[in-house]
Amino acid sequence: MSKRKKRNQQHFVPYVRGFKPPTLATKRSALGPVEDEVFYSFTGHQSIPKCTSEDDWLAQYDEEGQSVAQFKLENPWFSKRKLKYMKQSFVSNGSTILEKYPSGKLFLLPIGDLDLNLTKLANFAETYLGVPFSVLPTLETGVDGGKVWVKRGDQRRYVQARVAENGRFQINVTAALQEVRYHLEKNSCNSLCVIALTKYELFETRSDLFVAGMASGNQRIAVFSILRYDPNLTFSSEFWHDVRKVAKPMSKIKTGRLIFERSAKLLVHETMHLLGLDHCIYFECVMNGSGHLEEDFRQPMSLCPICLRKIKLLTDCDIVNRYEKLVEFYREFDMKKEVDWVTKRLNSFS
């Protein structure tokens, strides 16, 4: 074999013991019967990728997958009983989440300044999911005397955190979730879920370098850090507080677009978990899991047919209108790969 062929040959590692890529029959069974088959065609959807690193998601975790039937059977949002601690109006015989909770909204809570267009981020998630998505006022955060505080109304409240000599700090993820829970309860008249994003890093235990975030599906809350989405920063593999800027940074416009794209994908992925979708093992899909950032970054923004069917059942979104609005958004943010993909999907419907 020539040296060129050796260089081009990709190295794969085995899936974790017990995991087997789903067959075509398994995928069809997971989708189940559908009326509008053109919307759920498998054509153009790539199978779950092979692992290229021992740290990849499916090299570490054996996930069974969630069929459409399982999603509908096990998902509490379809229950004829009102969810625990929900204070808003409820219609037991409703078919979709908004029929059951007519005033329901999803909320984005910024912890600290995110330097993102939060309105557009929420609008994207609303289009993607088919559920109203609003932005809550930014939760002010700062450091005083080596202690980290967050602001509730006019009051500063100290939270569990760790502060380094260089001024960098990380917030304990459980403490951050408590703040998210407070805002869920504060907006209990219409809040379905609240998901917080922050540029501050998070940790759970002293030994953690960092944690990406945490979700509590039963409590309908989640919090995630987007600091590591910045391509102009490097992070020490040994010291959590050692964060440096790269020698040749990306332009401000490209940086902003990239962080926005990564944050948008994170927001819809984690919100769909709160809405009852498990990780997808059937195709390349925004609901694939990830074992590390590189794997996260290379995963698509799109939903596979099985996960699209779940969102359709949950929200009764207009699939064509959804794609038409998404392609406009992708064009605005110069997401060429996504523009091409959605355009091909729309063309396949005609």
C-alpha positions in Angstrom: 0.0 0.0 0.0 1.3 3.4 -0.9 2.1 6.0 1.8 -0.7 8.2 0.4 -3.2 5.5 0.8 -2.0 4.8 4.4 -2.4 8.4 5.3 -5.9 8.6 3.8 -7.0 5.4 5.5 -9.2 6.3 8.5 -8.6 4.5 11.8 -11.7 3.0 13.4 -12.2 1.7 16.9 -14.9 -0.9 17.9 -18.3 0.0 19.3 -18.7 -0.6 23.0 -19.4 -4.3 23.8 -23.0 -5.1 23.3 -23.8 -2.3 20.8 -24.8 -3.3 17.3 -25.7 -0.7 14.6 -29.4 -1.0 13.8 -30.4 -2.8 10.6 -32.8 -1.4 8.1 -35.6 -3.5 9.5 -34.8 -2.2 13.0 -35.0 1.4 11.7 -38.3 0.8 10.0 -39.7 -0.8 13.1 -38.5 2.1 15.2 -40.3 4.6 12.9 -43.5 2.5 12.8 -46.4 3.1 10.4 -46.7 6.7 8.9 -49.2 8.3 6.7 -47.0 10.9 5.0 -44.2 8.6 4.0 -42.4 11.3 1.9 -41.6 13.3 5.1 -40.0 10.3 6.7 -38.0 8.8 3.9 -34.7 7.3 4.9 -33.1 8.6 1.6 -30.4 11.1 2.2 -30.0 10.2 5.9 -26.6 8.7 6.8 -26.3 5.7 9.1 -24.8 6.1 12.5 -21.0 6.7 12.0 -18.2 4.3 13.0 -16.1 5.3 16.1 -12.8 6.9 15.4 -11.8 7.4 19.0 -12.0 5.4 22.2 -13.7 8.5 23.7 -16.5 8.5 21.1 -20.0 8.2 22.4 -20.8 4.7 21.1 -17.3 3.5 22.0 -18.3 4.1 25.6 -22.0 3.6 25.9 -24.3 0.9 24.8 -27.6 2.6 24.1 -30.7 0.7 23.0 -32.4 3.5 21.1 -35.9 4.8 21.5 -38.6 3.9 18.9 -41.5 6.2 18.1 -43.9 3.9 19.9 -41.7 3.9 23.0 -41.5 7.7 22.9 -45.2 8.1 22.9 -45.9 5.4 25.4 -43.3 6.5 28.0 -43.3 10.3 27.5 -45.1 12.1 30.4 -46.0 15.0 28.1 -48.6 12.7 26.5 -50.1 11.7 29.8 -53.8 12.4 30.5 -52.7 13.5 34.0 -51.2 16.9 34.6 -47.5 16.8 35.4 -46.4 17.2 39.0 -45.9 20.8 40.1 -47.3 22.2 36.9 -49.5 25.2 37.8 -50.8 26.2 34.4 -54.1 25.2 32.7 -54.3 21.6 31.5 -56.5 19.9 28.9 -56.4 16.2 29.6 -57.8 15.1 26.2 -55.3 17.2 24.2 -53.2 15.3 21.7 -50.1 17.5 21.6 -48.1 19.3 24.2 -49.6 22.7 23.4 -53.2 21.2 23.3 -52.6 19.8 26.8 -50.8 23.0 28.1 -52.3 25.8 25.9 -50.3 28.6 27.6 -47.1 26.6 27.7 -43.7 28.0 26.7 -40.1 26.9 26.8 -37.7 29.4 28.4 -34.0 30.3 27.8 -32.2 31.7 30.9 -28.9 33.4 30.2 -26.5 33.2 33.1 -24.2 36.1 32.6 -23.6 37.9 29.3 -23.6 35.3 26.4 -22.6 37.8 23.7 -25.2 36.2 21.4 -28.4 37.3 19.8 -30.6 35.5 22.2 -33.9 36.5 20.5 -32.7 34.8 17.3 -31.5 31.8 19.2 -34.9 31.3 20.8 -36.7 32.0 17.5 -34.5 29.2 15.9 -35.4 26.8 18.7 -39.1 27.7 18.4 -39.0 27.0 14.7 -37.0 23.8 15.1 -39.2 22.4 17.9 -42.7 23.8 17.1 -43.1 25.1 20.7 -43.0 28.8 21.8 -39.6 29.7 23.1 -38.9 32.9 25.1 -35.8 34.5 26.6 -35.8 35.4 30.3 -33.9 38.4 31.7 -30.1 37.7 32.1 -29.2 36.4 35.5 -26.4 38.8 36.6 -23.4 37.1 38.0 -20.1 38.3 39.5 -17.3 37.8 42.1 -17.0 39.6 45.4 -14.3 38.9 47.9 -13.5 35.6 46.3 -17.1 34.5 46.3 -19.4 34.1 43.3 -22.9 35.6 43.4 -26.0 35.7 41.3 -28.7 38.3 41.5 -32.3 37.5 42.4 -34.3 40.7 42.0 -32.3 43.3 44.0 -30.6 40.7 46.2 -27.2 39.1 45.6 -27.1 35.5 46.5 -23.8 33.6 46.9 -23.5 30.2 45.2 -21.2 27.3 45.5 -18.2 27.9 43.2 -14.4 27.9 43.0 -12.4 31.0 42.2 -8.8 30.9 40.9 -6.1 33.5 41.6 -6.3 34.7 38.0 -10.0 35.6 38.5 -11.5 32.8 36.6 -14.2 30.8 38.3 -16.4 27.8 37.9 -20.0 27.5 39.2 -21.1 24.2 40.9 -23.6 22.7 38.4 -26.0 21.7 41.2 -26.0 25.2 42.5 -26.6 26.5 39.0 -29.6 24.1 38.6 -31.1 25.5 41.8 -31.1 29.0 40.2 -32.8 27.5 37.1 -35.4 25.8 39.2 -36.1 29.2 40.9 -36.9 30.7 37.5 -39.0 27.8 36.5 -41.1 28.3 39.6 -41.2 32.0 39.1 -42.7 31.5 35.7 -44.9 28.6 36.7 -48.0 30.0 35.1 -46.7 29.1 31.6 -43.2 27.4 31.9 -42.9 24.0 30.3 -39.1 23.8 30.8 -36.3 26.2 31.5 -32.8 25.7 30.0 -30.0 27.9 31.0 -26.9 28.7 29.0 -23.7 30.3 30.4 -20.2 31.3 29.4 -19.0 30.4 32.8 -17.6 26.9 33.2 -19.3 24.4 35.5 -18.1 21.6 37.8 -19.7 19.0 40.0 -16.9 17.7 42.3 -13.4 18.9 43.2 -11.7 16.4 40.9 -13.6 17.7 37.8 -11.7 19.6 35.2 -15.1 20.8 34.0 -18.6 19.4 33.3 -20.5 20.5 30.2 -23.7 20.8 32.1 -26.6 18.9 33.7 -30.3 18.3 33.1 -33.0 17.1 35.3 -35.8 15.9 33.1 -38.2 15.2 36.0 -37.8 18.8 37.2 -37.9 20.2 33.6 -34.7 22.2 34.0 -31.1 22.1 32.5 -28.0 24.2 32.5 -25.0 24.1 30.1 -21.8 26.0 29.5 -20.9 27.3 26.0 -17.4 28.6 26.9 -15.6 25.8 25.1 -17.5 26.5 21.9 -15.2 29.5 21.4 -12.6 28.5 18.8 -10.2 31.2 19.9 -9.7 29.7 23.4 -7.5 26.8 24.4 -8.0 24.8 27.6 -5.5 23.0 29.8 -5.9 19.3 30.2 -4.6 19.6 33.8 -5.7 22.9 35.4 -9.3 24.1 35.1 -8.4 27.7 35.4 -5.7 27.7 32.7 -7.6 29.1 29.7 -5.7 31.0 27.0 -6.3 32.7 23.7 -5.0 31.2 20.5 -2.1 33.0 18.7 -4.1 33.5 15.5 -7.8 34.1 16.3 -10.6 33.6 13.9 -12.3 36.8 12.7 -15.0 38.2 15.0 -17.8 37.6 12.4 -16.8 33.9 11.9 -16.3 33.4 15.6 -19.8 34.8 16.3 -21.4 32.6 13.7 -19.6 29.5 14.9 -20.5 30.0 18.5 -24.1 30.7 17.6 -24.3 27.6 15.4 -22.9 25.4 18.2 -25.1 27.0 20.8 -28.2 26.5 18.6 -27.5 22.8 18.2 -26.9 22.4 21.9 -30.1 24.3 22.8 -32.3 22.1 20.6 -30.6 18.9 21.6 -30.9 19.4 25.3 -34.4 20.8 25.1 -35.5 17.7 23.2 -34.2 15.6 26.0 -36.4 17.6 28.4 -39.3 16.9 26.0 -38.7 13.2 26.2 -36.4 12.3 23.3 -33.6 9.9 24.1 -30.3 9.7 22.2 -30.7 8.5 18.6 -28.8 5.4 17.4 -30.5 5.1 14.0 -28.9 7.7 11.8 -26.6 10.7 11.9 -28.9 13.1 13.8 -28.8 16.1 16.1 -29.9 13.7 18.9 -26.8 11.5 18.7 -24.8 11.5 21.9 -21.3 12.8 22.0 -18.3 11.8 24.1 -16.2 14.9 23.5 -16.3 18.2 21.8 -14.8 17.2 18.5 -17.5 14.5 18.1 -20.1 17.1 19.1 -18.9 19.6 16.5 -19.0 17.2 13.6 -22.6 16.0 14.2 -25.3 17.4 12.0 -28.0 20.0 12.9 -30.7 17.9 11.3 -33.2 15.4 12.7 -33.4 11.9 11.3 -36.9 10.6 10.2 -37.5 8.8 13.5 -36.7 11.8 15.7 -38.7 14.1 13.3 -41.7 11.8 13.7 -41.4 12.2 17.5 -41.4 16.0 17.3 -44.4 15.9 14.8 -46.4 13.8 17.3 -45.5 16.0 20.2 -46.1 19.4 18.6 -48.0 18.7 15.3 -45.6 21.1 13.5 -46.0 21.8 9.8 -43.0 19.9 8.4 -42.7 21.8 5.1 -43.2 25.2 6.8 -40.6 24.1 9.4 -38.0 23.3 6.8 -38.8 26.5 4.8 -38.2 28.7 7.9 -35.1 26.7 8.9 -33.4 27.2 5.5 -33.9 31.0 5.8 -32.2 30.9 9.2 -29.3 28.8 7.9 -28.8 31.2 5.0 -28.7 34.1 7.4 -25.9 32.5 9.4 -24.0 31.2 6.4 -24.6 27.5 7.4 -24.0 26.2 3.9 -24.1 22.5 4.7 -27.4 22.8 6.5 -28.8 25.0 3.6 -27.9 22.3 1.1 -29.4 19.5 3.2 -32.7 21.2 3.9 -33.0 22.3 0.3 -32.7 18.7 -0.8 -35.3 17.6 1.7 -37.7 20.3 0.5 -37.1 19.3 -3.2 -37.8 15.7 -2.3 -41.3 16.6 -1.1 -42.4 17.9 -4.5 
